Amino acid sequence: MYEILTLSTDDIILEYEADNPVNFVNHPDGIRKWNRFSGYGRLNALKAVYRAQRMRVEEEMASYKSLDESATATNQGRRIVHDGSSSHIVFESGGEIVYFKRLSNGSLSTPILLSQLQDTLIGRNGKPSITLSGSTVHVVWQKKRYGHDVYDIVHRYSTNGGSSWSSEVYANESLAQTWDPIPALAGSMVSWSPQMMLTYRGPDGIHALVYNFSTNLFSPYATGNSLMLADTLATSPALAASYYGSNNKQHIAWSDNGASIRYSMFTASSGTWSTPVNLSSIVSGSASHLTPSISGNINGNIHLVWHRSTGSGQYQNIIYHRRKHSSDGTWPNQYSATYYQYQGTPSIKSVNSSEAMLAWSQLVPSTHCTYKQPYNSNGQWGNVTQLSCGGARYPSISLYGENRAVWTSGTVLPSDIVVSSSTLKDQAQEDPLQIRSLSWRPSPTSSHIELRLAPPLLIVNGMQIVLPWAPVHPDTNITLSNLSDILKPDLSSVDNGLLEAGNIRFRLQIMAEESKDLNGIDLNFIGLDRIIHTQLVEADFGKTDANYTIDIPARSISSNTSVHIRPTIQPGSELALGSLFLDADGWQRLNGSASEAIQFNESREAPTMYSISAYPNPFNPTTQILFSIPESGSVQLTVHDILGREVAILVNGILPAGEHQATFDATNLSSGIYLYRLQAGNQILTGKLMLVR
């Protein structure tokens, strides 16, 4: 069975059986047209076809056009870098690799073919990746030999800003496999400590090679071993570099055949990879996790984005994001997502400390638009801005230097290769709506429960004021003990007169992966002059989502505090905080069913009995002690260690009848068992607390 190559040039079609050079399938006129390259064409027909195609590529690239619809895909390999003066761009076209650059004055250089003229082992070049190491530009790409399932990784470099290039060198041994290697290249962040790494998908998993700047050759990252991950299901490996703590680090993310997004970090000083971790497991629900893009910077910040798909619907293809500081291998249990229509093929660049710039395209073939979106140091995504429409797709953001992008454009072939005329900068626009999402599960094998909350509304005389959520730093690791600082509105800029006259409306959506998990979700509204305990869902078997609104009189908020929501969560549960950024109608889109209003009873009936409890428990380092007293009087609330020694006095005075709360802060105490003691009227109530570091 032979691979049929078809060439259409100047209305003459030549078809050739790749492994059978003595037989043209048809069109003898084609033989006569191209036999000037290869004698009379019978024994050298492959060269005739190949050279004819190469001529066509040269004709189109002069106008910055490509014969390929996906000239700037895939997103995990960069197609543009900036050296502080010029942007260097690569793309694929008709089995060739093309290079040009955008100069500082905005002009474009004449494109050249980086893939050299082939005489032996002829194959199709594709999927290039470009990077900088110091001032040297490096490019790698894959080459598949015609008629064979054999791939080579090709490398070239330029030390003079792209004016001249080294000869082609194979970076690795030939790969006998049926899938694309998709090489990714990442260079050092600093010129005084050069390092460059190449990763690709091999026949047995992901391989990693380190560049030797003395020999200008790649070699295995470990002596005699280039296999970084023995997993043939690992696809789309994306690579990034960072510099932190006097040490180069390389970061790799890949899709586990759509099942998850996984990550590992290479530390140059030890020459080892960290244990791979699943970064998409933090997101609740079933989905395909695809095409990661990862970027680092000299400040040690790492940004990772990927395409999460739950179907083909308008809002079923979303870009998800996580970030961390590379001082260690841990990621905070936070993520963010940008909910817009038909998102896909993301490309991200880490810039200026913890900021980033994201580009992505809409997965709608008839319109294909490309967009940008900035991420600031406070963990907030800015508004979406359109870069281009009319077939714009597969964006790639430049590494280093300016935030510039390149993408493929046009609805018919040949495609245009477009470089953004201006740098991608944040624009002063209204911030998108931010939905807070808290999910939890008792163990890694349990199903998720997710609580989504729209920004609260302050409602005064029919007027609605959107209240922002209290800020949460993206490096914060979410625990039961700091939930009080997360699920609460920011009331610092709200006039007290408005608070006194209005209601705060909370809009909630509860979702579960299994219907049984929605039976009896408890929420506690804390920070009021009394505690509201609400069981949102009663026995409602078969339901996996529920929507509610609850209005709370703002005057019920205790002085010098803010109401916050605390779901009842089993101690030891895995937690995750998501920030979902949407346009103004986003909450209505996420709310699949009508909301049920929960009435707030503002009566001040005193409790009929004494009670006390603590939440969370176990805790670290703070917990709320909640107590009720049926009559006013002297109240003392203290905490003691296991030997009975008093370690804190929380309340000591006269309190009215009702529900009360006090915060116990054990920051300066050791782990262990503590006892709380409430003395009120003729009653003494005690309980245990467990401080876990």
C-alpha positions as CSV (number, residue, x, y, z in Angstrom):
1,M,0.0,0.0,0.0
2,Y,1.6,3.2,-1.1
3,E,1.1,6.8,0.1
4,I,-0.3,8.9,-2.7
5,L,1.2,12.4,-3.0
6,T,-0.9,14.9,-5.0
7,L,0.4,18.2,-6.3
8,S,-1.8,20.8,-7.9
9,T,0.2,23.6,-9.6
10,D,-0.8,25.8,-12.5
11,D,-3.8,23.5,-13.2
12,I,-1.5,20.5,-13.7
13,I,-2.0,17.6,-11.3
14,L,0.8,15.1,-10.6
15,E,0.1,12.0,-8.5
16,Y,2.9,9.7,-7.4
17,E,3.2,6.5,-5.3
18,A,5.8,7.4,-2.7
19,D,7.5,4.0,-2.4
20,N,7.2,3.2,-6.1
21,P,9.3,5.7,-8.0
22,V,9.0,4.0,-11.4
23,N,5.3,4.4,-11.6
24,F,3.3,7.6,-12.0
25,V,-0.4,7.0,-11.4
26,N,-1.5,9.3,-14.1
27,H,-1.0,12.7,-15.9
28,P,2.0,12.2,-18.1
29,D,1.7,15.9,-18.9
30,G,2.8,16.5,-15.3
31,I,5.8,14.3,-15.9
32,R,6.9,16.4,-18.8
33,K,6.3,19.7,-16.9
34,W,8.5,18.8,-14.0
35,N,11.1,16.4,-15.5
36,R,13.6,19.2,-15.9
37,F,14.3,18.7,-12.2
38,S,15.0,15.0,-12.3
39,G,16.0,13.8,-15.7
40,Y,13.0,12.1,-17.4
41,G,11.4,11.6,-14.0
42,R,10.9,7.9,-13.8
43,L,13.5,7.0,-11.2
44,N,13.5,10.4,-9.5
45,A,9.8,11.1,-9.5
46,L,9.7,11.9,-5.7
47,K,12.2,14.7,-6.2
48,A,10.1,16.1,-9.0
49,V,7.0,16.2,-6.9
50,Y,8.8,17.5,-3.8
51,R,10.6,20.3,-5.8
52,A,7.4,21.4,-7.5
53,Q,5.7,21.7,-4.1
54,R,8.7,23.7,-2.7
55,M,8.5,26.1,-5.7
56,R,4.8,26.7,-4.8
57,V,5.7,27.4,-1.2
58,E,8.3,30.0,-2.3
59,E,5.8,31.7,-4.5
60,E,3.2,32.1,-1.7
61,M,5.6,32.9,1.2
62,A,6.7,36.1,-0.6
63,S,3.3,37.5,0.3
64,Y,3.4,36.0,3.8
65,K,1.0,33.2,2.9
66,S,0.9,29.5,3.7
67,L,-0.5,26.5,1.8
68,D,-1.7,25.1,5.2
69,E,-4.9,25.9,7.0
70,S,-3.1,25.3,10.4
71,A,0.2,27.2,9.6
72,T,0.6,28.5,13.2
73,A,-0.8,25.6,15.1
74,T,-0.1,23.9,17.5
75,N,-0.2,26.1,20.6
76,Q,2.3,24.2,22.8
77,G,5.2,25.1,20.4
78,R,5.9,28.8,20.1
79,R,5.8,30.4,16.6
80,I,7.1,33.8,17.7
81,V,9.8,35.2,20.0
82,H,11.0,38.7,20.6
83,D,14.7,39.6,21.2
84,G,14.2,43.1,22.5
85,S,14.3,44.6,19.0
86,S,12.7,42.3,16.5
87,S,10.1,39.5,16.5
88,H,11.2,36.2,14.9
89,I,8.4,34.2,13.4
90,V,8.2,30.6,12.0
91,F,5.3,28.8,10.3
92,E,4.7,25.8,8.1
93,S,3.6,25.7,4.5
94,G,3.3,22.8,2.1
95,G,5.7,20.6,4.0
96,E,8.3,23.4,4.5
97,I,9.3,25.7,7.4
98,V,9.3,29.4,6.7
99,Y,11.0,32.2,8.7
100,F,10.8,35.9,8.7
101,K,11.0,38.7,11.3
102,R,9.2,41.9,12.2
103,L,11.7,44.7,12.7
104,S,11.4,47.5,15.3
105,N,10.1,49.9,12.7
106,G,7.2,47.6,11.9
107,S,8.5,46.4,8.5
108,L,8.7,42.7,7.7
109,S,11.8,41.0,6.4
110,T,11.7,38.8,3.2
111,P,10.7,35.3,4.2
112,I,13.2,32.5,3.8
113,L,12.9,28.7,3.8
114,L,14.5,27.3,6.9
115,S,13.9,23.7,5.8
116,Q,16.7,23.0,3.4
117,L,16.4,21.5,-0.1
118,Q,16.2,17.7,0.3
119,D,18.0,15.2,-1.9
120,T,17.8,12.1,0.3
121,L,15.4,10.9,3.1
122,I,12.9,13.3,1.6
123,G,10.0,14.1,4.0
124,R,7.3,16.6,5.0
125,N,8.4,19.3,7.5
126,G,6.0,20.7,10.1
127,K,5.1,21.8,13.6
128,P,8.1,24.2,14.2
129,S,8.9,25.6,17.6
130,I,11.1,28.7,18.2
131,T,13.0,30.1,21.2
132,L,15.8,32.3,22.3
133,S,18.9,31.4,24.3
134,G,20.7,34.6,25.0
135,S,20.7,36.4,21.7
136,T,20.7,33.2,19.6
137,V,17.5,32.1,17.8
138,H,16.8,28.4,17.8
139,V,14.2,26.5,15.7
140,V,13.2,22.9,15.7
141,W,10.6,21.0,13.7
142,Q,9.5,17.5,12.8
143,K,10.1,15.8,9.5
144,K,8.1,12.7,8.4
145,R,9.7,10.7,5.6
146,Y,7.3,10.2,2.7
147,G,6.1,6.6,2.5
148,H,7.3,5.7,5.9
149,D,6.2,6.1,9.6
150,V,9.5,7.6,10.5
151,Y,10.1,11.0,12.0
152,D,13.2,13.1,12.6
153,I,13.6,16.3,14.7
154,V,15.5,18.9,12.8
155,H,17.4,21.8,14.5
156,R,18.8,25.1,13.1
157,Y,20.1,28.3,14.9
158,S,21.1,31.8,14.1
159,T,23.6,33.9,16.1
160,N,23.1,37.1,14.1
161,G,19.4,37.8,14.4
162,G,18.2,35.6,11.6
163,S,20.5,36.9,8.9
164,S,22.2,33.5,8.4
165,W,21.5,30.1,9.8
166,S,23.4,26.9,10.7
167,S,23.0,23.8,8.7
168,E,20.3,21.3,9.5
169,V,21.2,18.9,12.2
170,Y,19.0,16.0,13.4
171,A,18.5,16.5,17.2
172,N,17.7,12.9,18.0
173,E,17.6,9.4,16.6
174,S,14.9,8.7,14.0
175,L,11.5,7.8,15.6
176,A,9.5,4.9,14.2
177,Q,6.0,5.8,15.2
178,T,2.6,6.7,13.7
179,W,1.9,9.9,15.7
180,D,3.4,13.4,15.5
181,P,6.4,14.0,17.9
182,I,5.3,17.7,18.1
183,P,8.6,19.1,19.4
184,A,8.7,21.9,21.9
185,L,11.7,24.1,22.6
186,A,12.4,26.4,25.6
187,G,15.5,28.5,26.1
188,S,17.1,30.0,29.2
189,M,15.5,33.0,30.7
190,V,18.9,34.6,31.4
191,S,21.9,35.0,29.2
192,W,24.4,34.5,32.0
193,S,23.1,31.0,32.8
194,P,22.2,29.5,29.4
195,Q,20.1,26.4,29.2
196,M,17.8,25.0,26.5
197,M,15.7,21.9,26.4
198,L,13.8,20.0,23.7
199,T,10.9,17.8,24.4
200,Y,8.9,15.6,22.0
201,R,6.5,12.6,22.0
202,G,8.4,9.4,21.2
203,P,7.3,5.8,20.6
204,D,7.3,5.1,24.4
205,G,6.4,8.4,26.0
206,I,7.7,12.0,26.4
207,H,11.5,12.5,25.8
208,A,13.7,15.4,27.0
209,L,17.0,16.5,25.5
210,V,19.3,19.2,26.9
211,Y,21.4,21.4,24.6
212,N,25.2,21.4,24.8
213,F,26.4,25.0,23.9
214,S,29.9,23.7,23.3
215,T,29.0,21.1,20.7
216,N,25.7,22.7,19.5
217,L,24.1,19.3,19.9
218,F,21.3,17.9,22.0
219,S,21.8,15.0,24.4
220,P,19.6,13.1,26.9
221,Y,18.8,15.0,30.1
222,A,20.2,12.0,32.1
223,T,23.1,9.9,31.1
224,G,22.0,7.5,28.5
225,N,18.3,8.2,29.1
226,S,16.1,10.8,27.3
227,L,12.8,9.2,28.4
228,M,11.1,11.7,30.8
229,L,7.8,9.9,31.0
230,A,7.0,6.4,29.9
231,D,3.4,6.9,28.8
232,T,2.3,6.5,25.2
233,L,-1.0,8.2,26.1
234,A,0.8,11.5,26.9
235,T,0.0,14.0,24.1
236,S,0.6,17.6,23.3
237,P,3.7,18.2,25.5
238,A,4.2,21.9,26.1
239,L,7.4,23.3,27.5
240,A,8.4,26.5,29.3
241,A,11.5,27.9,31.1
242,S,11.9,30.0,34.2
243,Y,14.7,31.3,36.3
244,Y,14.5,31.5,40.1
245,G,16.9,31.2,43.1
246,S,20.0,31.1,40.9
247,N,18.7,28.1,39.1
248,N,17.2,27.3,35.7
249,K,14.1,25.3,35.7
250,Q,12.1,23.8,32.9
251,H,8.4,23.1,33.1
252,I,6.4,20.7,31.0
253,A,2.7,20.1,30.8
254,W,0.8,17.6,28.7
255,S,-2.6,16.2,28.0
256,D,-3.0,12.6,29.1
257,N,-4.9,11.7,26.0
258,G,-7.6,14.2,27.0
259,A,-8.2,12.7,30.4
260,S,-6.2,15.3,32.4
261,I,-3.5,17.9,32.3
262,R,-0.3,16.8,34.0
263,Y,2.8,18.7,35.0
264,S,6.4,18.1,35.9
265,M,9.4,20.4,36.7
266,F,13.1,19.9,35.7
267,T,15.7,21.4,38.1
268,A,19.0,21.9,36.3
269,S,21.2,21.7,39.4
270,S,20.0,18.2,40.2
271,G,19.2,17.1,36.6
272,T,15.9,15.5,37.8
273,W,12.2,15.8,37.0
274,S,9.6,16.2,39.8
275,T,6.9,13.6,40.2
276,P,4.1,14.4,37.7
277,V,0.9,15.9,39.2
278,N,-2.6,16.1,37.8
279,L,-3.5,19.8,37.6
280,S,-6.9,19.4,36.1
281,S,-8.3,17.2,38.9
282,I,-9.0,20.4,40.8
283,V,-11.9,21.2,38.4
284,S,-15.2,19.3,39.2
285,G,-17.1,17.5,36.5
286,S,-16.3,15.2,33.6
287,A,-14.6,16.8,30.6
288,S,-11.8,16.5,28.0
289,H,-8.6,18.4,28.9
290,L,-6.7,19.5,25.7
291,T,-3.9,21.5,24.2
292,P,-2.0,23.0,27.2
293,S,0.2,26.1,26.9
294,I,2.7,27.0,29.6
295,S,5.0,30.0,30.2
296,G,7.5,31.1,32.8
297,N,9.5,34.3,33.5
298,I,12.6,35.5,35.3
299,N,10.6,36.2,38.5
300,G,9.8,32.5,38.8
301,N,6.1,32.7,38.0
302,I,4.5,29.9,35.9
303,H,1.2,30.2,34.1
304,L,-0.6,27.2,32.5
305,V,-3.8,27.3,30.4
306,W,-5.6,24.6,28.6
307,H,-8.8,23.9,26.7
308,R,-11.5,22.1,28.7
309,S,-14.3,20.7,26.6
310,T,-17.7,19.2,27.7
311,G,-19.3,19.1,24.3
312,S,-19.8,21.2,21.2
313,G,-22.2,23.8,22.7
314,Q,-21.6,27.5,22.8
315,Y,-20.2,27.6,26.4
316,Q,-18.9,24.0,26.6
317,N,-15.4,24.9,25.5
318,I,-13.6,27.0,28.1
319,I,-10.1,28.1,28.8
320,Y,-8.9,27.1,32.3
321,H,-5.8,28.6,34.0
322,R,-3.5,27.9,37.0
323,R,-0.4,29.7,38.2
324,K,2.3,29.1,40.7
325,H,5.7,30.4,41.8
326,S,8.5,28.1,40.8
327,S,10.4,28.3,44.1
328,D,9.0,24.9,44.7
329,G,6.9,22.3,43.0
330,T,3.6,23.0,44.6
331,W,0.6,24.7,43.0
332,P,-2.0,26.6,45.2
333,N,-5.4,24.9,45.1
334,Q,-6.9,27.7,43.0
335,Y,-7.8,28.0,39.3
336,S,-9.6,30.5,37.1
337,A,-11.6,30.2,33.9
338,T,-12.8,32.5,31.1
339,Y,-16.3,31.7,30.0
340,Y,-16.8,32.9,26.5
341,Q,-18.2,31.4,23.3
342,Y,-16.4,28.4,21.7
343,Q,-13.0,28.9,23.1
344,G,-10.0,26.9,22.1
345,T,-6.2,26.8,21.1
346,P,-5.0,29.0,24.0
347,S,-1.5,30.5,24.1
348,I,-0.2,32.3,27.2
349,K,2.8,34.4,28.1
350,S,4.0,35.2,31.6
351,V,5.0,38.8,31.9
352,N,6.0,41.3,34.6
353,S,6.1,39.5,37.9
354,S,2.8,37.5,38.2
355,E,0.9,39.0,35.3
356,A,0.2,37.2,32.0
357,M,-1.4,37.7,28.6
358,L,-3.7,35.1,27.0
359,A,-4.7,34.7,23.3
360,W,-7.2,32.2,22.0
361,S,-9.5,31.6,19.1
362,Q,-13.2,30.8,18.7
363,L,-13.8,27.3,17.4
364,V,-16.4,28.4,14.8
365,P,-15.1,27.6,11.3
366,S,-17.5,30.1,9.6
367,T,-16.3,33.1,11.6
368,H,-13.0,32.2,13.4
369,C,-12.0,35.2,15.5
370,T,-8.9,35.6,17.7
371,Y,-9.0,37.4,21.1
372,K,-6.7,38.6,23.8
373,Q,-7.2,38.8,27.6
374,P,-4.9,40.2,30.3
375,Y,-4.3,38.7,33.7
376,N,-3.2,41.0,36.5
377,S,-1.1,40.5,39.6
378,N,-4.2,40.3,41.8
379,G,-5.4,37.2,40.0
380,Q,-8.1,39.0,38.0
381,W,-8.8,38.5,34.3
382,G,-9.5,41.6,32.3
383,N,-12.1,42.0,29.6
384,V,-11.8,40.2,26.3
385,T,-10.6,42.2,23.3
386,Q,-10.9,41.1,19.7
387,L,-7.6,40.9,17.8
388,S,-8.9,39.8,14.4
389,C,-11.8,38.1,12.7
390,G,-12.6,36.7,9.3
391,G,-10.8,33.3,9.7
392,A,-8.3,34.3,12.4
393,R,-7.1,31.2,14.3
394,Y,-4.3,29.4,16.0
395,P,-2.7,32.4,17.8
396,S,0.8,32.2,19.4
397,I,2.1,34.9,21.8
398,S,5.8,35.8,21.6
399,L,8.1,34.7,24.4
400,Y,10.3,37.4,26.0
401,G,10.2,41.1,25.1
402,E,7.0,42.5,23.6
403,N,3.6,40.9,23.9
404,R,3.1,40.4,20.2
405,A,1.1,37.6,18.5
406,V,1.1,35.8,15.2
407,W,-1.9,33.8,13.8
408,T,-3.2,32.2,10.7
409,S,-6.0,34.1,8.9
410,G,-8.4,33.7,5.9
411,T,-11.2,31.5,4.9
412,V,-9.6,30.0,1.8
413,L,-6.2,28.8,1.0
414,P,-3.5,30.0,0.8
415,S,-3.8,31.4,4.4
416,D,-2.4,34.7,5.5
417,I,0.2,34.8,8.3
418,V,-0.6,37.9,10.4
419,V,1.6,39.5,13.0
420,S,-0.2,41.9,15.4
421,S,0.6,45.5,14.4
422,S,0.6,46.6,18.1
423,T,1.7,45.0,21.3
424,L,-0.9,43.2,23.3
425,K,-1.5,45.6,26.2
426,D,-4.3,45.7,28.8
427,Q,-7.0,48.3,28.0
428,A,-9.0,50.3,30.5
429,Q,-12.3,48.4,30.4
430,E,-14.9,47.2,32.8
431,D,-13.8,44.1,34.6
432,P,-15.8,41.0,33.7
433,L,-18.2,39.3,36.2
434,Q,-16.3,37.1,38.7
435,I,-18.1,34.0,40.0
436,R,-16.6,32.4,43.1
437,S,-16.6,28.6,42.9
438,L,-15.8,26.4,46.0
439,S,-15.6,22.7,45.4
440,W,-14.7,19.9,47.9
441,R,-14.6,16.1,48.1
442,P,-13.8,14.0,51.2
443,S,-11.1,12.0,49.4
444,P,-9.3,11.8,46.0
445,T,-11.7,9.0,45.0
446,S,-14.9,10.8,46.1
447,S,-17.0,12.9,43.7
448,H,-17.0,16.7,43.8
449,I,-19.6,19.0,45.3
450,E,-19.4,22.6,43.9
451,L,-20.9,25.8,45.3
452,R,-20.9,28.7,42.9
453,L,-21.8,32.2,44.0
454,A,-22.4,35.2,41.8
455,P,-21.2,38.5,43.1
456,P,-23.6,39.6,45.9
457,L,-26.0,42.4,45.2
458,L,-26.8,45.3,47.5
459,I,-30.5,46.1,46.9
460,V,-31.7,49.5,48.0
461,N,-35.1,50.9,46.9
462,G,-35.1,48.8,43.8
463,M,-31.6,49.7,42.8
464,Q,-29.0,46.9,42.5
465,I,-25.3,47.5,43.3
466,V,-22.9,44.7,42.5
467,L,-20.6,44.0,45.4
468,P,-17.1,42.6,44.6
469,W,-15.8,39.6,46.4
470,A,-13.1,40.2,49.0
471,P,-9.8,39.8,47.2
472,V,-7.9,36.5,47.5
473,H,-4.3,36.4,46.5
474,P,-3.7,33.7,43.8
475,D,-0.8,32.2,45.8
476,T,-3.1,31.5,48.8
477,N,-3.8,27.8,49.5
478,I,-7.4,27.4,50.4
479,T,-8.1,25.6,53.7
480,L,-11.1,25.2,56.1
481,S,-9.5,27.7,58.4
482,N,-9.4,30.6,55.8
483,L,-12.8,30.2,54.2
484,S,-14.0,33.1,56.2
485,D,-11.8,35.4,54.1
486,I,-12.9,33.9,50.8
487,L,-16.7,33.6,50.5
488,K,-17.6,37.1,51.6
489,P,-18.3,40.4,49.8
490,D,-16.0,43.4,50.0
491,L,-18.1,46.1,51.8
492,S,-15.2,48.5,52.4
493,S,-16.3,51.1,49.8
494,V,-20.1,50.8,50.5
495,D,-21.8,53.8,52.3
496,N,-23.1,52.8,55.7
497,G,-26.4,54.5,54.9
498,L,-27.0,52.2,52.0
499,L,-26.1,49.2,54.1
500,E,-28.6,50.3,56.8
501,A,-31.4,50.6,54.2
502,G,-30.8,47.6,51.9
503,N,-30.6,43.9,51.6
504,I,-27.6,41.8,50.5
505,R,-28.7,39.2,48.0
506,F,-26.7,36.0,47.6
507,R,-27.2,34.0,44.4
508,L,-26.1,30.4,44.8
509,Q,-25.8,27.4,42.5
510,I,-25.0,24.0,44.0
511,M,-23.8,21.2,41.8
512,A,-22.7,17.6,42.4
513,E,-21.2,14.9,40.2
514,E,-23.6,12.4,41.8
515,S,-27.2,13.2,42.8
516,K,-26.9,11.6,46.2
517,D,-24.4,14.3,47.2
518,L,-27.0,17.0,46.9
519,N,-29.1,15.6,49.7
520,G,-28.8,18.0,52.6
521,I,-26.2,20.7,51.8
522,D,-25.8,23.0,54.8
523,L,-24.8,26.7,54.6
524,N,-24.0,28.9,57.5
525,F,-24.1,32.7,57.1
526,I,-21.7,34.0,59.6
527,G,-20.8,37.6,60.5
528,L,-24.4,38.6,61.4
529,D,-25.6,39.5,64.8
530,R,-26.8,35.9,64.8
531,I,-26.0,32.8,62.8
532,I,-28.2,31.7,59.9
533,H,-28.1,28.0,59.3
534,T,-29.8,26.9,56.1
535,Q,-30.2,23.4,54.7
536,L,-30.4,24.3,51.0
537,V,-31.4,20.9,49.6
538,E,-33.6,18.4,51.3
539,A,-34.0,14.8,50.1
540,D,-34.3,15.4,46.4
541,F,-32.9,12.2,44.8
542,G,-32.0,12.4,41.2
543,K,-31.1,16.1,41.2
544,T,-27.5,17.2,40.4
545,D,-27.9,21.0,40.5
546,A,-30.0,23.5,42.4
547,N,-30.2,27.3,42.3
548,Y,-31.1,29.7,45.1
549,T,-31.3,33.3,46.2
550,I,-31.3,34.5,49.7
551,D,-31.8,38.2,50.8
552,I,-30.2,39.2,54.1
553,P,-30.9,42.6,55.7
554,A,-27.6,44.4,55.6
555,R,-28.3,46.0,59.0
556,S,-28.1,42.5,60.4
557,I,-24.3,42.5,59.8
558,S,-22.3,42.8,63.0
559,S,-20.2,45.9,63.5
560,N,-16.6,45.9,62.0
561,T,-17.2,42.6,60.1
562,S,-18.7,41.3,56.9
563,V,-21.1,38.4,56.3
564,H,-19.5,35.3,54.9
565,I,-20.7,31.9,53.8
566,R,-19.4,28.7,55.3
567,P,-20.7,25.4,53.9
568,T,-20.6,22.4,56.2
569,I,-17.6,20.5,54.9
570,Q,-16.1,17.3,56.4
571,P,-12.7,17.9,57.9
572,G,-9.9,16.5,55.7
573,S,-11.8,17.2,52.5
574,E,-9.9,18.4,49.4
575,L,-10.8,22.0,48.6
576,A,-10.4,24.1,45.5
577,L,-11.3,27.7,44.8
578,G,-12.2,28.7,41.2
579,S,-12.7,32.2,39.8
580,L,-14.9,32.1,36.8
581,F,-14.8,35.3,34.7
582,L,-17.8,36.0,32.5
583,D,-19.6,38.8,30.7
584,A,-22.6,40.6,32.2
585,D,-25.1,37.8,31.3
586,G,-22.8,35.0,32.5
587,W,-24.7,34.1,35.6
588,Q,-27.9,33.6,33.7
589,R,-26.0,31.3,31.3
590,L,-24.6,29.2,34.1
591,N,-27.9,29.0,35.9
592,G,-29.6,26.2,34.1
593,S,-32.8,26.4,36.1
594,A,-34.9,28.9,37.9
595,S,-33.7,30.0,41.3
596,E,-35.7,29.2,44.5
597,A,-35.9,32.1,47.0
598,I,-35.0,31.3,50.6
599,Q,-36.7,33.6,53.1
600,F,-34.7,35.1,55.8
601,N,-36.5,35.3,59.1
602,E,-35.5,38.5,60.8
603,S,-37.3,37.8,64.1
604,R,-35.2,38.1,67.3
605,E,-36.7,35.2,69.2
606,A,-34.2,34.1,71.8
607,P,-33.0,30.5,71.7
608,T,-34.6,28.2,74.2
609,M,-31.5,26.4,75.4
610,Y,-27.7,26.8,75.9
611,S,-25.6,25.4,73.1
612,I,-22.0,25.6,71.8
613,S,-20.0,24.3,68.8
614,A,-16.9,25.1,66.8
615,Y,-16.2,25.2,63.1
616,P,-14.0,24.2,61.5
617,N,-12.7,21.5,63.8
618,P,-10.0,20.3,63.3
619,F,-8.6,23.7,62.4
620,N,-5.5,25.7,61.5
621,P,-4.9,28.3,62.8
622,T,-8.4,29.9,63.5
623,T,-11.8,28.5,64.3
624,Q,-15.2,30.1,65.1
625,I,-16.9,29.1,68.4
626,L,-20.6,29.5,68.1
627,F,-22.8,29.6,71.2
628,S,-26.4,30.4,72.1
629,I,-27.8,31.7,75.4
630,P,-31.5,31.9,76.2
631,E,-31.2,34.8,78.6
632,S,-28.9,37.8,79.1
633,G,-26.3,37.7,81.7
634,S,-22.6,37.2,82.5
635,V,-20.8,35.0,80.0
636,Q,-17.2,33.7,80.1
637,L,-15.7,31.8,77.2
638,T,-12.2,30.4,77.6
639,V,-9.9,27.9,76.0
640,H,-7.5,25.5,77.8
641,D,-4.8,23.1,76.9
642,I,-5.0,19.4,77.6
643,L,-3.5,20.0,81.1
644,G,-6.2,22.5,82.0
645,R,-4.1,25.6,81.7
646,E,-5.9,28.6,80.3
647,V,-4.5,29.7,76.9
648,A,-7.2,32.3,75.8
649,I,-10.1,34.3,77.2
650,L,-12.5,35.0,74.3
651,V,-15.5,36.4,76.1
652,N,-15.8,37.9,79.6
653,G,-18.8,40.2,80.1
654,I,-22.5,40.7,79.8
655,L,-24.2,39.5,76.6
656,P,-27.9,39.7,75.5
657,A,-29.9,36.5,74.9
658,G,-29.3,35.1,71.4
659,E,-26.7,33.5,69.1
660,H,-23.1,34.7,69.3
661,Q,-19.7,33.8,67.9
662,A,-16.1,34.3,68.9
663,T,-12.8,33.6,67.0
664,F,-10.1,31.5,68.5
665,D,-6.7,32.2,66.9
666,A,-4.1,29.5,67.7
667,T,-1.3,30.9,65.5
668,N,1.2,30.9,68.4
669,L,0.1,27.5,69.9
670,S,1.4,24.0,69.2
671,S,-0.6,21.3,67.5
672,G,-2.8,19.2,69.8
673,I,-6.1,18.9,71.7
674,Y,-7.6,22.0,73.3
675,L,-10.8,22.4,75.4
676,Y,-13.3,25.3,75.1
677,R,-15.4,26.2,78.2
678,L,-18.6,28.3,78.2
679,Q,-19.9,29.5,81.6
680,A,-23.3,31.4,81.4
681,G,-26.0,31.6,84.0
682,N,-25.8,28.3,86.0
683,Q,-24.6,26.4,83.0
684,I,-21.1,25.2,82.0
685,L,-20.6,23.7,78.5
686,T,-17.3,22.3,77.2
687,G,-16.0,20.8,74.0
688,K,-12.8,19.6,72.3
689,L,-10.8,21.4,69.6
690,M,-8.1,19.9,67.5
691,L,-5.3,22.1,66.2
692,V,-3.6,20.5,63.2
693,R,-0.5,22.1,61.6
